[in-house]
Amino acid sequence: MEWLSALVDYGIIGLLIIMSVIAGSIAVERYLVFRKIRIDAFEEKKNLEIELTKKLHIIATIGSNAPYIGLLGTVLGIMLTFYTIGREGLMDTGKIMTGLALALKATAVGLVVAIPSIAFYNFLLRKVKVLLAQWETMNGRKRI
């Protein structure tokens, strides 16, 4: 069952780190696009909205699924701990605590990925709404 420990440590946590890098990269890219975009270059509001909301769904998906992936790591870590307890019978509490710490580490990393991702998403979504409102102000409500 050592492979299960490696799966939690390297697989689950590695996946969460990759997800964090992706969400952060997209957030920075979108922010830079928002700073440079010329809303007056768009004739139709829908075209502007499509351009502004590109890739935002990826950040939202990462933010909403990271806790579940962390929870999966927690369940696997607890399974590993119970398996080890069952196989060895009486155990040193240090081994039990190590297994539980591994499990909780996965949950913590999942939350560390999810919280900033959701914050990035909400920040960027607010920026989209502001830019769309500015477009409406410039062009009037007749072209919705």
Chimera marker file (.cmm) of the C-alpha trace (Angstrom):
<marker_set name="trace">
<marker id="1" x="0.000" y="0.000" z="0.000" r="1" g="1" b="0" radius="0.5"/>
<marker id="2" x="3.013" y="2.303" z="-0.224" r="1" g="1" b="0" radius="0.5"/>
<marker id="3" x="1.826" y="3.216" z="-3.708" r="1" g="1" b="0" radius="0.5"/>
<marker id="4" x="-1.269" y="4.743" z="-2.116" r="1" g="1" b="0" radius="0.5"/>
<marker id="5" x="0.891" y="6.998" z="0.027" r="1" g="1" b="0" radius="0.5"/>
<marker id="6" x="2.844" y="8.062" z="-3.055" r="1" g="1" b="0" radius="0.5"/>
<marker id="7" x="-0.417" y="8.625" z="-4.941" r="1" g="1" b="0" radius="0.5"/>
<marker id="8" x="-1.649" y="11.014" z="-2.260" r="1" g="1" b="0" radius="0.5"/>
<marker id="9" x="1.690" y="12.759" z="-1.827" r="1" g="1" b="0" radius="0.5"/>
<marker id="10" x="2.700" y="13.100" z="-5.460" r="1" g="1" b="0" radius="0.5"/>
<marker id="11" x="-0.455" y="12.408" z="-7.459" r="1" g="1" b="0" radius="0.5"/>
<marker id="12" x="-3.195" y="14.298" z="-5.640" r="1" g="1" b="0" radius="0.5"/>
<marker id="13" x="-1.046" y="17.102" z="-4.285" r="1" g="1" b="0" radius="0.5"/>
<marker id="14" x="0.862" y="17.348" z="-7.576" r="1" g="1" b="0" radius="0.5"/>
<marker id="15" x="-2.413" y="17.643" z="-9.471" r="1" g="1" b="0" radius="0.5"/>
<marker id="16" x="-3.576" y="20.373" z="-7.108" r="1" g="1" b="0" radius="0.5"/>
<marker id="17" x="-0.337" y="22.300" z="-7.589" r="1" g="1" b="0" radius="0.5"/>
<marker id="18" x="-0.707" y="22.052" z="-11.374" r="1" g="1" b="0" radius="0.5"/>
<marker id="19" x="-4.298" y="23.267" z="-11.078" r="1" g="1" b="0" radius="0.5"/>
<marker id="20" x="-3.115" y="26.197" z="-8.967" r="1" g="1" b="0" radius="0.5"/>
<marker id="21" x="-0.511" y="27.186" z="-11.554" r="1" g="1" b="0" radius="0.5"/>
<marker id="22" x="-3.107" y="26.982" z="-14.328" r="1" g="1" b="0" radius="0.5"/>
<marker id="23" x="-5.651" y="29.090" z="-12.428" r="1" g="1" b="0" radius="0.5"/>
<marker id="24" x="-3.037" y="31.683" z="-11.496" r="1" g="1" b="0" radius="0.5"/>
<marker id="25" x="-1.676" y="31.881" z="-15.032" r="1" g="1" b="0" radius="0.5"/>
<marker id="26" x="-5.108" y="32.342" z="-16.554" r="1" g="1" b="0" radius="0.5"/>
<marker id="27" x="-5.994" y="34.958" z="-13.937" r="1" g="1" b="0" radius="0.5"/>
<marker id="28" x="-2.867" y="36.983" z="-14.741" r="1" g="1" b="0" radius="0.5"/>
<marker id="29" x="-3.433" y="36.615" z="-18.504" r="1" g="1" b="0" radius="0.5"/>
<marker id="30" x="-7.060" y="37.743" z="-18.222" r="1" g="1" b="0" radius="0.5"/>
<marker id="31" x="-6.124" y="40.682" z="-16.013" r="1" g="1" b="0" radius="0.5"/>
<marker id="32" x="-3.567" y="41.838" z="-18.572" r="1" g="1" b="0" radius="0.5"/>
<marker id="33" x="-6.125" y="41.468" z="-21.356" r="1" g="1" b="0" radius="0.5"/>
<marker id="34" x="-8.631" y="43.532" z="-19.366" r="1" g="1" b="0" radius="0.5"/>
<marker id="35" x="-6.077" y="46.299" z="-18.896" r="1" g="1" b="0" radius="0.5"/>
<marker id="36" x="-5.288" y="46.499" z="-22.618" r="1" g="1" b="0" radius="0.5"/>
<marker id="37" x="-8.697" y="45.866" z="-24.171" r="1" g="1" b="0" radius="0.5"/>
<marker id="38" x="-10.338" y="48.683" z="-26.093" r="1" g="1" b="0" radius="0.5"/>
<marker id="39" x="-14.046" y="48.361" z="-25.511" r="1" g="1" b="0" radius="0.5"/>
<marker id="40" x="-14.785" y="50.990" z="-28.142" r="1" g="1" b="0" radius="0.5"/>
<marker id="41" x="-13.451" y="48.590" z="-30.807" r="1" g="1" b="0" radius="0.5"/>
<marker id="42" x="-16.458" y="46.289" z="-30.329" r="1" g="1" b="0" radius="0.5"/>
<marker id="43" x="-19.651" y="46.983" z="-32.239" r="1" g="1" b="0" radius="0.5"/>
<marker id="44" x="-21.712" y="44.347" z="-30.460" r="1" g="1" b="0" radius="0.5"/>
<marker id="45" x="-21.930" y="43.817" z="-26.725" r="1" g="1" b="0" radius="0.5"/>
<marker id="46" x="-22.033" y="40.037" z="-27.102" r="1" g="1" b="0" radius="0.5"/>
<marker id="47" x="-18.703" y="40.001" z="-28.952" r="1" g="1" b="0" radius="0.5"/>
<marker id="48" x="-17.137" y="42.027" z="-26.146" r="1" g="1" b="0" radius="0.5"/>
<marker id="49" x="-18.643" y="39.710" z="-23.549" r="1" g="1" b="0" radius="0.5"/>
<marker id="50" x="-17.290" y="36.641" z="-25.352" r="1" g="1" b="0" radius="0.5"/>
<marker id="51" x="-13.812" y="38.163" z="-25.464" r="1" g="1" b="0" radius="0.5"/>
<marker id="52" x="-13.902" y="39.185" z="-21.804" r="1" g="1" b="0" radius="0.5"/>
<marker id="53" x="-15.154" y="35.866" z="-20.433" r="1" g="1" b="0" radius="0.5"/>
<marker id="54" x="-12.737" y="33.605" z="-22.329" r="1" g="1" b="0" radius="0.5"/>
<marker id="55" x="-11.121" y="31.047" z="-19.996" r="1" g="1" b="0" radius="0.5"/>
<marker id="56" x="-12.906" y="32.313" z="-16.872" r="1" g="1" b="0" radius="0.5"/>
<marker id="57" x="-14.785" y="29.020" z="-16.685" r="1" g="1" b="0" radius="0.5"/>
<marker id="58" x="-11.471" y="27.205" z="-16.201" r="1" g="1" b="0" radius="0.5"/>
<marker id="59" x="-10.686" y="29.248" z="-13.086" r="1" g="1" b="0" radius="0.5"/>
<marker id="60" x="-14.196" y="28.609" z="-11.737" r="1" g="1" b="0" radius="0.5"/>
<marker id="61" x="-13.911" y="24.873" z="-12.442" r="1" g="1" b="0" radius="0.5"/>
<marker id="62" x="-10.563" y="24.654" z="-10.664" r="1" g="1" b="0" radius="0.5"/>
<marker id="63" x="-11.869" y="26.634" z="-7.709" r="1" g="1" b="0" radius="0.5"/>
<marker id="64" x="-14.949" y="24.508" z="-7.317" r="1" g="1" b="0" radius="0.5"/>
<marker id="65" x="-13.259" y="21.123" z="-7.807" r="1" g="1" b="0" radius="0.5"/>
<marker id="66" x="-9.999" y="21.580" z="-5.880" r="1" g="1" b="0" radius="0.5"/>
<marker id="67" x="-11.643" y="20.881" z="-2.486" r="1" g="1" b="0" radius="0.5"/>
<marker id="68" x="-13.079" y="17.628" z="-3.843" r="1" g="1" b="0" radius="0.5"/>
<marker id="69" x="-9.702" y="16.517" z="-5.151" r="1" g="1" b="0" radius="0.5"/>
<marker id="70" x="-8.219" y="17.365" z="-1.745" r="1" g="1" b="0" radius="0.5"/>
<marker id="71" x="-11.016" y="15.387" z="-0.118" r="1" g="1" b="0" radius="0.5"/>
<marker id="72" x="-10.166" y="12.441" z="-2.355" r="1" g="1" b="0" radius="0.5"/>
<marker id="73" x="-6.607" y="12.627" z="-1.030" r="1" g="1" b="0" radius="0.5"/>
<marker id="74" x="-7.981" y="12.708" z="2.504" r="1" g="1" b="0" radius="0.5"/>
<marker id="75" x="-10.106" y="9.622" z="1.950" r="1" g="1" b="0" radius="0.5"/>
<marker id="76" x="-7.174" y="7.768" z="0.384" r="1" g="1" b="0" radius="0.5"/>
<marker id="77" x="-4.897" y="8.774" z="3.270" r="1" g="1" b="0" radius="0.5"/>
<marker id="78" x="-7.408" y="7.589" z="5.866" r="1" g="1" b="0" radius="0.5"/>
<marker id="79" x="-7.900" y="4.342" z="3.940" r="1" g="1" b="0" radius="0.5"/>
<marker id="80" x="-4.143" y="3.826" z="4.007" r="1" g="1" b="0" radius="0.5"/>
<marker id="81" x="-4.055" y="4.465" z="7.743" r="1" g="1" b="0" radius="0.5"/>
<marker id="82" x="-6.866" y="1.993" z="8.452" r="1" g="1" b="0" radius="0.5"/>
<marker id="83" x="-5.288" y="-0.582" z="6.165" r="1" g="1" b="0" radius="0.5"/>
<marker id="84" x="-1.995" y="-0.268" z="8.016" r="1" g="1" b="0" radius="0.5"/>
<marker id="85" x="-3.731" y="-0.523" z="11.400" r="1" g="1" b="0" radius="0.5"/>
<marker id="86" x="-5.622" y="-3.624" z="10.231" r="1" g="1" b="0" radius="0.5"/>
<marker id="87" x="-2.527" y="-5.284" z="8.815" r="1" g="1" b="0" radius="0.5"/>
<marker id="88" x="-0.237" y="-4.615" z="11.769" r="1" g="1" b="0" radius="0.5"/>
<marker id="89" x="-2.751" y="-4.953" z="14.588" r="1" g="1" b="0" radius="0.5"/>
<marker id="90" x="-1.466" y="-2.917" z="17.491" r="1" g="1" b="0" radius="0.5"/>
<marker id="91" x="0.379" y="0.111" z="16.193" r="1" g="1" b="0" radius="0.5"/>
<marker id="92" x="2.473" y="2.950" z="17.407" r="1" g="1" b="0" radius="0.5"/>
<marker id="93" x="0.373" y="6.107" z="17.573" r="1" g="1" b="0" radius="0.5"/>
<marker id="94" x="3.110" y="7.920" z="15.654" r="1" g="1" b="0" radius="0.5"/>
<marker id="95" x="2.359" y="5.818" z="12.552" r="1" g="1" b="0" radius="0.5"/>
<marker id="96" x="-1.346" y="6.504" z="12.901" r="1" g="1" b="0" radius="0.5"/>
<marker id="97" x="-0.772" y="10.233" z="13.243" r="1" g="1" b="0" radius="0.5"/>
<marker id="98" x="1.554" y="10.228" z="10.217" r="1" g="1" b="0" radius="0.5"/>
<marker id="99" x="-1.170" y="8.652" z="8.082" r="1" g="1" b="0" radius="0.5"/>
<marker id="100" x="-3.785" y="11.093" z="9.301" r="1" g="1" b="0" radius="0.5"/>
<marker id="101" x="-1.437" y="14.036" z="8.736" r="1" g="1" b="0" radius="0.5"/>
<marker id="102" x="-0.926" y="12.857" z="5.145" r="1" g="1" b="0" radius="0.5"/>
<marker id="103" x="-4.685" y="12.778" z="4.718" r="1" g="1" b="0" radius="0.5"/>
<marker id="104" x="-5.214" y="16.248" z="6.154" r="1" g="1" b="0" radius="0.5"/>
<marker id="105" x="-2.364" y="17.677" z="4.071" r="1" g="1" b="0" radius="0.5"/>
<marker id="106" x="-4.312" y="16.828" z="0.908" r="1" g="1" b="0" radius="0.5"/>
<marker id="107" x="-7.398" y="18.631" z="2.211" r="1" g="1" b="0" radius="0.5"/>
<marker id="108" x="-5.359" y="21.679" z="3.166" r="1" g="1" b="0" radius="0.5"/>
<marker id="109" x="-3.720" y="21.890" z="-0.264" r="1" g="1" b="0" radius="0.5"/>
<marker id="110" x="-7.133" y="21.544" z="-1.915" r="1" g="1" b="0" radius="0.5"/>
<marker id="111" x="-8.420" y="24.507" z="0.063" r="1" g="1" b="0" radius="0.5"/>
<marker id="112" x="-5.259" y="26.532" z="-0.597" r="1" g="1" b="0" radius="0.5"/>
<marker id="113" x="-5.889" y="26.051" z="-4.322" r="1" g="1" b="0" radius="0.5"/>
<marker id="114" x="-9.656" y="26.655" z="-4.188" r="1" g="1" b="0" radius="0.5"/>
<marker id="115" x="-9.789" y="29.835" z="-2.122" r="1" g="1" b="0" radius="0.5"/>
<marker id="116" x="-7.516" y="31.998" z="-4.325" r="1" g="1" b="0" radius="0.5"/>
<marker id="117" x="-9.044" y="30.527" z="-7.491" r="1" g="1" b="0" radius="0.5"/>
<marker id="118" x="-12.531" y="31.576" z="-6.438" r="1" g="1" b="0" radius="0.5"/>
<marker id="119" x="-11.217" y="34.987" z="-5.361" r="1" g="1" b="0" radius="0.5"/>
<marker id="120" x="-9.522" y="35.430" z="-8.766" r="1" g="1" b="0" radius="0.5"/>
<marker id="121" x="-12.710" y="34.368" z="-10.531" r="1" g="1" b="0" radius="0.5"/>
<marker id="122" x="-14.886" y="36.805" z="-8.571" r="1" g="1" b="0" radius="0.5"/>
<marker id="123" x="-12.409" y="39.652" z="-9.092" r="1" g="1" b="0" radius="0.5"/>
<marker id="124" x="-12.234" y="39.024" z="-12.839" r="1" g="1" b="0" radius="0.5"/>
<marker id="125" x="-15.999" y="38.584" z="-13.159" r="1" g="1" b="0" radius="0.5"/>
<marker id="126" x="-16.502" y="41.933" z="-11.452" r="1" g="1" b="0" radius="0.5"/>
<marker id="127" x="-14.049" y="43.499" z="-13.922" r="1" g="1" b="0" radius="0.5"/>
<marker id="128" x="-16.038" y="41.965" z="-16.813" r="1" g="1" b="0" radius="0.5"/>
<marker id="129" x="-19.249" y="43.518" z="-15.461" r="1" g="1" b="0" radius="0.5"/>
<marker id="130" x="-17.582" y="46.911" z="-15.130" r="1" g="1" b="0" radius="0.5"/>
<marker id="131" x="-16.223" y="46.803" z="-18.685" r="1" g="1" b="0" radius="0.5"/>
<marker id="132" x="-19.619" y="45.730" z="-20.052" r="1" g="1" b="0" radius="0.5"/>
<marker id="133" x="-21.297" y="48.576" z="-18.149" r="1" g="1" b="0" radius="0.5"/>
<marker id="134" x="-18.753" y="51.005" z="-19.591" r="1" g="1" b="0" radius="0.5"/>
<marker id="135" x="-19.513" y="49.702" z="-23.099" r="1" g="1" b="0" radius="0.5"/>
<marker id="136" x="-23.242" y="50.184" z="-22.487" r="1" g="1" b="0" radius="0.5"/>
<marker id="137" x="-22.632" y="53.719" z="-21.282" r="1" g="1" b="0" radius="0.5"/>
<marker id="138" x="-20.604" y="54.523" z="-24.394" r="1" g="1" b="0" radius="0.5"/>
<marker id="139" x="-22.994" y="52.876" z="-26.834" r="1" g="1" b="0" radius="0.5"/>
<marker id="140" x="-26.347" y="53.209" z="-25.181" r="1" g="1" b="0" radius="0.5"/>
<marker id="141" x="-28.648" y="50.283" z="-24.453" r="1" g="1" b="0" radius="0.5"/>
<marker id="142" x="-29.993" y="49.991" z="-27.992" r="1" g="1" b="0" radius="0.5"/>
<marker id="143" x="-27.435" y="47.330" z="-29.111" r="1" g="1" b="0" radius="0.5"/>
<marker id="144" x="-27.994" y="44.591" z="-26.562" r="1" g="1" b="0" radius="0.5"/>
<link id1="1" id2="2" r="1" g="1" b="0" radius="0.2"/>
<link id1="2" id2="3" r="1" g="1" b="0" radius="0.2"/>
<link id1="3" id2="4" r="1" g="1" b="0" radius="0.2"/>
<link id1="4" id2="5" r="1" g="1" b="0" radius="0.2"/>
<link id1="5" id2="6" r="1" g="1" b="0" radius="0.2"/>
<link id1="6" id2="7" r="1" g="1" b="0" radius="0.2"/>
<link id1="7" id2="8" r="1" g="1" b="0" radius="0.2"/>
<link id1="8" id2="9" r="1" g="1" b="0" radius="0.2"/>
<link id1="9" id2="10" r="1" g="1" b="0" radius="0.2"/>
<link id1="10" id2="11" r="1" g="1" b="0" radius="0.2"/>
<link id1="11" id2="12" r="1" g="1" b="0" radius="0.2"/>
<link id1="12" id2="13" r="1" g="1" b="0" radius="0.2"/>
<link id1="13" id2="14" r="1" g="1" b="0" radius="0.2"/>
<link id1="14" id2="15" r="1" g="1" b="0" radius="0.2"/>
<link id1="15" id2="16" r="1" g="1" b="0" radius="0.2"/>
<link id1="16" id2="17" r="1" g="1" b="0" radius="0.2"/>
<link id1="17" id2="18" r="1" g="1" b="0" radius="0.2"/>
<link id1="18" id2="19" r="1" g="1" b="0" radius="0.2"/>
<link id1="19" id2="20" r="1" g="1" b="0" radius="0.2"/>
<link id1="20" id2="21" r="1" g="1" b="0" radius="0.2"/>
<link id1="21" id2="22" r="1" g="1" b="0" radius="0.2"/>
<link id1="22" id2="23" r="1" g="1" b="0" radius="0.2"/>
<link id1="23" id2="24" r="1" g="1" b="0" radius="0.2"/>
<link id1="24" id2="25" r="1" g="1" b="0" radius="0.2"/>
<link id1="25" id2="26" r="1" g="1" b="0" radius="0.2"/>
<link id1="26" id2="27" r="1" g="1" b="0" radius="0.2"/>
<link id1="27" id2="28" r="1" g="1" b="0" radius="0.2"/>
<link id1="28" id2="29" r="1" g="1" b="0" radius="0.2"/>
<link id1="29" id2="30" r="1" g="1" b="0" radius="0.2"/>
<link id1="30" id2="31" r="1" g="1" b="0" radius="0.2"/>
<link id1="31" id2="32" r="1" g="1" b="0" radius="0.2"/>
<link id1="32" id2="33" r="1" g="1" b="0" radius="0.2"/>
<link id1="33" id2="34" r="1" g="1" b="0" radius="0.2"/>
<link id1="34" id2="35" r="1" g="1" b="0" radius="0.2"/>
<link id1="35" id2="36" r="1" g="1" b="0" radius="0.2"/>
<link id1="36" id2="37" r="1" g="1" b="0" radius="0.2"/>
<link id1="37" id2="38" r="1" g="1" b="0" radius="0.2"/>
<link id1="38" id2="39" r="1" g="1" b="0" radius="0.2"/>
<link id1="39" id2="40" r="1" g="1" b="0" radius="0.2"/>
<link id1="40" id2="41" r="1" g="1" b="0" radius="0.2"/>
<link id1="41" id2="42" r="1" g="1" b="0" radius="0.2"/>
<link id1="42" id2="43" r="1" g="1" b="0" radius="0.2"/>
<link id1="43" id2="44" r="1" g="1" b="0" radius="0.2"/>
<link id1="44" id2="45" r="1" g="1" b="0" radius="0.2"/>
<link id1="45" id2="46" r="1" g="1" b="0" radius="0.2"/>
<link id1="46" id2="47" r="1" g="1" b="0" radius="0.2"/>
<link id1="47" id2="48" r="1" g="1" b="0" radius="0.2"/>
<link id1="48" id2="49" r="1" g="1" b="0" radius="0.2"/>
<link id1="49" id2="50" r="1" g="1" b="0" radius="0.2"/>
<link id1="50" id2="51" r="1" g="1" b="0" radius="0.2"/>
<link id1="51" id2="52" r="1" g="1" b="0" radius="0.2"/>
<link id1="52" id2="53" r="1" g="1" b="0" radius="0.2"/>
<link id1="53" id2="54" r="1" g="1" b="0" radius="0.2"/>
<link id1="54" id2="55" r="1" g="1" b="0" radius="0.2"/>
<link id1="55" id2="56" r="1" g="1" b="0" radius="0.2"/>
<link id1="56" id2="57" r="1" g="1" b="0" radius="0.2"/>
<link id1="57" id2="58" r="1" g="1" b="0" radius="0.2"/>
<link id1="58" id2="59" r="1" g="1" b="0" radius="0.2"/>
<link id1="59" id2="60" r="1" g="1" b="0" radius="0.2"/>
<link id1="60" id2="61" r="1" g="1" b="0" radius="0.2"/>
<link id1="61" id2="62" r="1" g="1" b="0" radius="0.2"/>
<link id1="62" id2="63" r="1" g="1" b="0" radius="0.2"/>
<link id1="63" id2="64" r="1" g="1" b="0" radius="0.2"/>
<link id1="64" id2="65" r="1" g="1" b="0" radius="0.2"/>
<link id1="65" id2="66" r="1" g="1" b="0" radius="0.2"/>
<link id1="66" id2="67" r="1" g="1" b="0" radius="0.2"/>
<link id1="67" id2="68" r="1" g="1" b="0" radius="0.2"/>
<link id1="68" id2="69" r="1" g="1" b="0" radius="0.2"/>
<link id1="69" id2="70" r="1" g="1" b="0" radius="0.2"/>
<link id1="70" id2="71" r="1" g="1" b="0" radius="0.2"/>
<link id1="71" id2="72" r="1" g="1" b="0" radius="0.2"/>
<link id1="72" id2="73" r="1" g="1" b="0" radius="0.2"/>
<link id1="73" id2="74" r="1" g="1" b="0" radius="0.2"/>
<link id1="74" id2="75" r="1" g="1" b="0" radius="0.2"/>
<link id1="75" id2="76" r="1" g="1" b="0" radius="0.2"/>
<link id1="76" id2="77" r="1" g="1" b="0" radius="0.2"/>
<link id1="77" id2="78" r="1" g="1" b="0" radius="0.2"/>
<link id1="78" id2="79" r="1" g="1" b="0" radius="0.2"/>
<link id1="79" id2="80" r="1" g="1" b="0" radius="0.2"/>
<link id1="80" id2="81" r="1" g="1" b="0" radius="0.2"/>
<link id1="81" id2="82" r="1" g="1" b="0" radius="0.2"/>
<link id1="82" id2="83" r="1" g="1" b="0" radius="0.2"/>
<link id1="83" id2="84" r="1" g="1" b="0" radius="0.2"/>
<link id1="84" id2="85" r="1" g="1" b="0" radius="0.2"/>
<link id1="85" id2="86" r="1" g="1" b="0" radius="0.2"/>
<link id1="86" id2="87" r="1" g="1" b="0" radius="0.2"/>
<link id1="87" id2="88" r="1" g="1" b="0" radius="0.2"/>
<link id1="88" id2="89" r="1" g="1" b="0" radius="0.2"/>
<link id1="89" id2="90" r="1" g="1" b="0" radius="0.2"/>
<link id1="90" id2="91" r="1" g="1" b="0" radius="0.2"/>
<link id1="91" id2="92" r="1" g="1" b="0" radius="0.2"/>
<link id1="92" id2="93" r="1" g="1" b="0" radius="0.2"/>
<link id1="93" id2="94" r="1" g="1" b="0" radius="0.2"/>
<link id1="94" id2="95" r="1" g="1" b="0" radius="0.2"/>
<link id1="95" id2="96" r="1" g="1" b="0" radius="0.2"/>
<link id1="96" id2="97" r="1" g="1" b="0" radius="0.2"/>
<link id1="97" id2="98" r="1" g="1" b="0" radius="0.2"/>
<link id1="98" id2="99" r="1" g="1" b="0" radius="0.2"/>
<link id1="99" id2="100" r="1" g="1" b="0" radius="0.2"/>
<link id1="100" id2="101" r="1" g="1" b="0" radius="0.2"/>
<link id1="101" id2="102" r="1" g="1" b="0" radius="0.2"/>
<link id1="102" id2="103" r="1" g="1" b="0" radius="0.2"/>
<link id1="103" id2="104" r="1" g="1" b="0" radius="0.2"/>
<link id1="104" id2="105" r="1" g="1" b="0" radius="0.2"/>
<link id1="105" id2="106" r="1" g="1" b="0" radius="0.2"/>
<link id1="106" id2="107" r="1" g="1" b="0" radius="0.2"/>
<link id1="107" id2="108" r="1" g="1" b="0" radius="0.2"/>
<link id1="108" id2="109" r="1" g="1" b="0" radius="0.2"/>
<link id1="109" id2="110" r="1" g="1" b="0" radius="0.2"/>
<link id1="110" id2="111" r="1" g="1" b="0" radius="0.2"/>
<link id1="111" id2="112" r="1" g="1" b="0" radius="0.2"/>
<link id1="112" id2="113" r="1" g="1" b="0" radius="0.2"/>
<link id1="113" id2="114" r="1" g="1" b="0" radius="0.2"/>
<link id1="114" id2="115" r="1" g="1" b="0" radius="0.2"/>
<link id1="115" id2="116" r="1" g="1" b="0" radius="0.2"/>
<link id1="116" id2="117" r="1" g="1" b="0" radius="0.2"/>
<link id1="117" id2="118" r="1" g="1" b="0" radius="0.2"/>
<link id1="118" id2="119" r="1" g="1" b="0" radius="0.2"/>
<link id1="119" id2="120" r="1" g="1" b="0" radius="0.2"/>
<link id1="120" id2="121" r="1" g="1" b="0" radius="0.2"/>
<link id1="121" id2="122" r="1" g="1" b="0" radius="0.2"/>
<link id1="122" id2="123" r="1" g="1" b="0" radius="0.2"/>
<link id1="123" id2="124" r="1" g="1" b="0" radius="0.2"/>
<link id1="124" id2="125" r="1" g="1" b="0" radius="0.2"/>
<link id1="125" id2="126" r="1" g="1" b="0" radius="0.2"/>
<link id1="126" id2="127" r="1" g="1" b="0" radius="0.2"/>
<link id1="127" id2="128" r="1" g="1" b="0" radius="0.2"/>
<link id1="128" id2="129" r="1" g="1" b="0" radius="0.2"/>
<link id1="129" id2="130" r="1" g="1" b="0" radius="0.2"/>
<link id1="130" id2="131" r="1" g="1" b="0" radius="0.2"/>
<link id1="131" id2="132" r="1" g="1" b="0" radius="0.2"/>
<link id1="132" id2="133" r="1" g="1" b="0" radius="0.2"/>
<link id1="133" id2="134" r="1" g="1" b="0" radius="0.2"/>
<link id1="134" id2="135" r="1" g="1" b="0" radius="0.2"/>
<link id1="135" id2="136" r="1" g="1" b="0" radius="0.2"/>
<link id1="136" id2="137" r="1" g="1" b="0" radius="0.2"/>
<link id1="137" id2="138" r="1" g="1" b="0" radius="0.2"/>
<link id1="138" id2="139" r="1" g="1" b="0" radius="0.2"/>
<link id1="139" id2="140" r="1" g="1" b="0" radius="0.2"/>
<link id1="140" id2="141" r="1" g="1" b="0" radius="0.2"/>
<link id1="141" id2="142" r="1" g="1" b="0" radius="0.2"/>
<link id1="142" id2="143" r="1" g="1" b="0" radius="0.2"/>
<link id1="143" id2="144" r="1" g="1" b="0" radius="0.2"/>
</marker_set>
